[in-house]
Amino acid sequence: MRKAVFTAAVSAAVLLAAGVACLLLWQEGIFLPNRPSKEQFPVRGVDVSAHQGEIDWPVLAGQDLSFAFVKATEGSSFTDAQFAENWVEARSSGLRVGAYHFFSFDSSGESQAAHFIKTVPKREGDLPPVVDVEFYGDKEQNPPSREEVEARLVPLLIRLTEHYGVKPILYSTGKAYKRYLAGGYEEYDIWIRDVFFTPSLPDGREYAFWQYTDKGRLPGYQGDEKCIDLNVFCGTEEEFRRYGAQP
């Protein structure tokens, strides 16, 4: 009996140590739970912000990447410090580029749209604009209602569609998607974040992009954040070439 208890305790300790080791390796970007196959997802890209600091775009783009989403704006007044440089240099490196806006629960959709449009040029061949809907600050503990979010989000999406001539992409985490997007917004493509599993949306929808890790480690940037977000397009290379074309 004592031997069995001892063996069980040792096994539990080994499993705990292995779990802690995996967690540490994941935090350092050495162990990635998700590794989507190149055969299934041939089109790959990154999303970046000022947290990656100065980016050597030719170096970054040369690592089997096809696209980059660049943070542009947040709310009604914040502009990412690296946007202007990233926007120009990413495209010059041969990548297809799109800009994303971090959605604010606290300001009107009209003012957020005006800020994004003022910041992001309209250029043929670029990926559609992205609206990033996720919790921030205390919003997960004190979430706005779906109706409150819709009252801000819908005017933002409509205005961006009118200006850029293509419907925006909606980026979201699993929790935010379930609360605010599931069962609605069918006319907008989804970019979903899941860094541990292959995503499965609660309403059964397919998604156009998948952010499969926020712990990527690639040469080509020097910033406060040593990791970078890695993504795949959920389609073929030919479908990606046609993706987001203005009607």
ZIMO-V484002 format. One record per backbone hydrogen bond with DSSP energy under -1.0 kcal/mol. CO is the residue of the C=O (numbers start at 0). NH is the residue of the N-H. E is the energy in kcal/mol with one decimal. If there is no record, write none. Layout:
# ZIMO-V484002
co/nh/e
CO/NH/E
CO/NH/E
This chain:
# ZIMO-V484002
co/nh/e
0/4/-2.3
1/5/-2.6
2/6/-2.7
3/7/-2.4
4/8/-2.2
5/9/-2.6
6/10/-2.5
7/11/-2.3
8/12/-2.3
9/13/-2.5
10/14/-2.5
11/15/-2.4
12/16/-2.5
13/17/-2.5
14/18/-2.4
15/19/-2.6
16/20/-2.5
17/21/-2.5
18/22/-2.2
19/23/-2.4
20/24/-2.5
21/25/-2.3
22/26/-2.5
23/27/-1.5
24/29/-2.7
24/30/-1.4
25/28/-1.5
36/40/-2.5
42/232/-2.6
43/65/-3.8
43/66/-1.1
44/230/-2.8
45/68/-2.4
47/70/-2.5
48/51/-1.7
49/52/-1.8
50/224/-2.6
53/221/-1.8
54/56/-1.3
55/59/-2.5
56/60/-3.3
57/61/-1.3
59/62/-1.5
60/64/-1.2
65/95/-2.2
66/45/-1.6
67/97/-2.1
68/47/-2.4
69/99/-2.3
71/79/-2.4
72/101/-2.6
73/77/-1.6
77/73/-2.0
79/82/-1.5
81/85/-2.9
82/86/-3.3
83/87/-1.5
84/88/-2.8
85/89/-2.5
87/91/-2.0
88/92/-1.3
89/94/-1.4
90/93/-1.8
95/67/-2.2
96/126/-2.4
97/69/-3.0
98/129/-2.1
99/71/-2.9
99/72/-1.1
100/131/-3.3
101/74/-2.1
107/111/-1.9
108/112/-2.4
109/113/-2.3
110/114/-1.8
111/115/-2.1
112/116/-2.8
113/117/-2.0
114/118/-1.2
115/119/-2.9
122/125/-1.5
128/168/-2.7
129/100/-2.8
130/170/-2.3
131/102/-2.3
135/138/-2.5
137/141/-2.3
144/148/-2.0
145/149/-2.6
146/150/-1.9
148/152/-3.2
149/153/-2.2
151/155/-1.2
152/156/-2.5
153/157/-2.5
154/158/-2.3
155/159/-2.2
156/160/-2.2
157/161/-2.4
158/162/-2.1
159/163/-2.8
160/164/-1.8
168/130/-2.7
169/190/-2.9
170/132/-2.9
171/192/-2.0
172/176/-2.6
173/177/-2.3
174/178/-1.7
175/179/-2.8
176/180/-2.0
176/181/-2.7
180/183/-2.1
184/187/-1.9
188/169/-2.9
189/207/-2.4
189/208/-1.7
190/171/-2.1
191/210/-2.8
200/203/-2.0
207/233/-3.2
208/191/-2.1
209/231/-1.9
210/193/-2.2
212/229/-2.3
215/227/-1.9
219/55/-3.4
221/53/-1.1
227/215/-2.0
228/46/-1.1
229/211/-1.2
229/212/-1.2
230/44/-2.2
231/209/-2.3
232/234/-1.7
235/239/-2.0
236/240/-1.9
237/241/-1.4
241/244/-1.4
